[in-house]
Amino acid sequence: MSEDIYHVSRILSAFLTYVLVLLRCGCIVVFAPFFSSEVFSGQVRIYFAMVFPLLFLSAASRTAQIPASMDMTRLAILAGQEFALGMAIAYLGTFVFTAIQFAGEIVGQQIGFSMASVMDPQSGVEMPMLGFINMNLGIISFIIAKLHIVYIYIMLKSYEYVGIGGLTPDIDRNHPVLAMALLQISTLIRLGIQMAGPIVLIMLLTSVAEGFVTKTMPQMNVQVFGMPVKVAVGLTALMFLYPALCAALIPPDWRFNLGEMPDGPFGEMLDDLSRMVAEMGTGTAESGYSGAF
């Protein structure tokens, strides 16, 4: 009888570990870039959410700190900690893609495409056309470089630094998650402006040229030829900008390596995520976050 009780307790403990791993890893298919895309049906994303915990279960079991006695309150706190950590890792990785989309929206307004919007299959909402193009360009570069595998690897490494039940509840302004969020917000604005800067400058020079033409030939109606010229110049500039943009996101000479992040925004984002998880596990939250801007 005692052996039966022992086996039942082992099964319940394994099931509880699986559920807690599911809460952390399942956030990938809800918040993370590419995995949360509306291109995948709900059924496929459910399959992803159910398979990921099986990949991480062995590593999670070795570092799990589940109390021997468990009531509903402790279980709710433990589940909330796992979900919050998974959401932080998954959601903070979307800020770079938001910056790429933000740059496209700025460029679209300068060219004259601010009213043109399309349905984005990634998020299921309407967005400006050039923002949609930039977003998909970033996701394609992310997948071609196999950085989605690095993303999964960071989630796996999170169990080595912060096991189940090992997340400290202390939250202050120097906490790695909050510091990482502030870092990504500043990166979002800076990266968006840097990516849109060349086109904004070209459109400014085009407007200056239109002004000179208007002054030298007043009989020419700038409202007639101004918009087509801006669209033609802007789209031509984008044809030359996009290859440089892809090279800035992922260096052409970079080869897939889990131990080394590529240069550029994606590499900085993944490196900051891995450092955030490591600092949460080593208890260095009081020293502040040292991510590179």
N, C-alpha and C positions, 0 to 999 in steps of 0.2 A: 504493500500500500504506500509506504514511504517513497519507494522508487517511482511509482506512478506520479505522486505529487511532485517529486523532483523533476521528472521529465516535463510535466505540465508547466512548472515554473520556468524551466529552461525555454520552452516553446513560447510562453508569454513574454519572457525577457527578450528573446530574439525578435518577436513580432513588434514589441515596443521600440526596440532599436531601429527596426526597419521603418516604422512610422515616423520616428524622429528624424531619421536620415531623409525620408521622403519630404518632410517639411522644409528642410534646408535645400536639398537638391531640386525639389520640385519648383522652386522659385526661378530656376533657369528657364523653364518653358513658359513662365508667366511674365518675367521682367527682362531677361537677358536679350541682347540683340541676336537676330537671326533665329534663335530657338523659339522666341515668342511670336514669330511672324504669323500673320493671318493666312499666309500661303499654305501652311500646314493646317489640316483640318483639326477639329477638336479631338477627334479620336486618335490621330497620330500624336498630338501633343500629350495626350493621356498616356500613350504607350511610352513616349520619351520619359515622362515623369515616373512611370513605374519601373523602367529599366535602369535609369541612373542610380537609384539607391542600391540596386544589386551590384553595380560596379564599385560602389563606395562602401558597401556594408562591412567588408573585411577590415579596411582601414579604420572605419568608424568604431567598430567593436573593440579594437585594441586600445583606443584612447577614451572610450566612453566613461563618464563619471555619473552613472545613474544611481540614485540612492537606493538602499536596500528596501526601505519602507516608502511606499509611494501612495499619496492620496490625490484627490482631484485637484487641489490647489497647487501642489508641487508639480503635478503633471501639466497643468495649464501654464505655469511659469516656464517649465522646461520646453514645452512646445512653442511658447511665444519667443523664447530666446533663439531657438533653432530657426524659426521662421524669420525673425528680424535679421539674423546674421545672413541667411540665404538671400533675403531681399536686398540687403546692403551690397553684397558681392555682385548680385545680378544687376541691380538697378544702376549702380554707380558706373557700370561699364557702358551704359547707353549715352552718357553725356557727350562723348566724342562724336557719336553719330548725330546727336542733336546739334552740335556745333557745325557739322558738315551740312546739315539741312538748313541751319540758320544762315550760313554763307550763301546757299542757293537762293534763299528768299530775298536776301539783300540784293544779290545780282539780278534777280527777276524784277525787283522794283526799279532798279536803275535802267534796265533794258526796256521795260514797259510791259512785262508779263505778270504784273502784280495781280491782275484779275483772272489770269489763266490758272486753273486748278484741276487736279486729277485725283482720282481715288487711289490712295496708297494701299496696296495689298499687304504691306508689312504690318500696318497699324489698323487698317480698316477705316481710316478717316480721310477726308479731303485735305490736300496740302498744295501749295503753289507748285507749278510744273517744274521749275528748276530746282526747288527744294527736293522734290520727288526724285529727280534725276541724280542729284548729289547724294541723297540718302542711299539709293540703290548702287551707285558707284562705290560708296564706302563699304557697303555690305559685301559686294562682289570682291573687292580688294581684301576684305577681312577673311572671306572664305577661301579665296585662292591662296593666300598666304598660310592657310591652315591655323589661323589664330583662334578659331573656335575650339580646336583641340587644346590649345594653351589655356583657354577659358575654363574648360572642364578640368584640366590639370590643376589650376589654381583652386577650384572647388575641392578637389581631392586633397590637395596639400592643406586645406583649411582644417581638416580633421587631425592632422599632425600637430598643428599649433593650438587649435581650439577644439577640443573634443566635445562630444555631447555632454552638456551640463557644465562645461568649463568656461562659459562666457560670464565675465564679471558684470554685475549690474551697475557698476559705477559709471555714470555718464557726466562728463564735464566738457568744457569748450576745447580741451586738449585731447579728447578721446580720438583714437585713430579714425573712426567712422565719420565723425563730424569734421575732422581735419581733412579727410579725403573728399568729403562732399564740398567743402569750401574750395579745395584745390581744383576739383573738377568744374565747379561753376566758373572760377576765374579762367580756367583753361578753355571752357566753352566760349566765353566772350572773346578771349584773345585769339583763339584758333579761327573762329568765325570771321573776325575782322581781317585776319591775315589772309585767309583764303579768298575773301571777297575784295580785298584791297586792290589788286591789279585791275579788275574789271571796273571798280568804282573810279579809279584813276583814268582809265581809258574813256569811260563815259563822261567824265568831267572835261577831258580834253576835247571830246567830240562836241560837247555843249559849247565850249569856248570857240571851236572852229565854226559852229553854226552861228554864233554871235558875230564873228568876223564876216561871214558870208552875208548875214542880214544887213550889216552896216555898209558893206561895199556894194551890195545889190538889193536895195530896199524893195524893189518891185517883186522880188522872189518871196513867196509865202512860205515862211519857215514851218508853219503848221502842216503843210502838205508834204514836204520832203523830209522834215525833221525826224518823225517817228520811224519811217522805213530805214533811214540812214542809221539811226541808233540801233535798231534791231539787227541790221546787217553787220554793223561793226561789232556789236556785242556777241552775236553768235559766232562770228569769225574769231574773235578773241577767245571765246570758250573752246573752240576747236584746238587752239594751241595751248590753252591753260589746262585742259583735262589730263593730258599725258604727264605734265609737270605735277599736277595734283596727285595723281596715282603714285608717282615716284616719291612725293613727299610723305604720303601715307605709309607706303611700304617701299623701302629701298630695293631697287631692282636686283642688287647683288646679295640680298638676304636669303638665307636658306633656313628651312624649318629646323628649329632647335629649341627644345623645352628649357634648356639651361641658359639661354641667352635671348633677350627680347630685342626686336628690331628697333632701329632708330625711327623717330617720328611719333606722331600722336598716339597711334595704336600701341606701340611699344612702351611709351611712357604710361599710358593708362593701365596696361597689364602689369607693369613693374610696380606702379603705385598700389594696385590691388593686392599683389602678393606681399608687399611690405606692410600694408594695412593689416592683413591677416596675421602676419608674423608678429607685429607689434601687439596685437590683441592677445596673442598667445603668450608672449614673453613678459607681458605686464609692463610695458614701457609707455603706457598711455600718459603718465605724468610728465614724461620728458618732452612731449609734443611730437608732432608729425614732421618728418624731415623729407617729405617728397619734393622732387625738383619741379620748379615752375617752368 
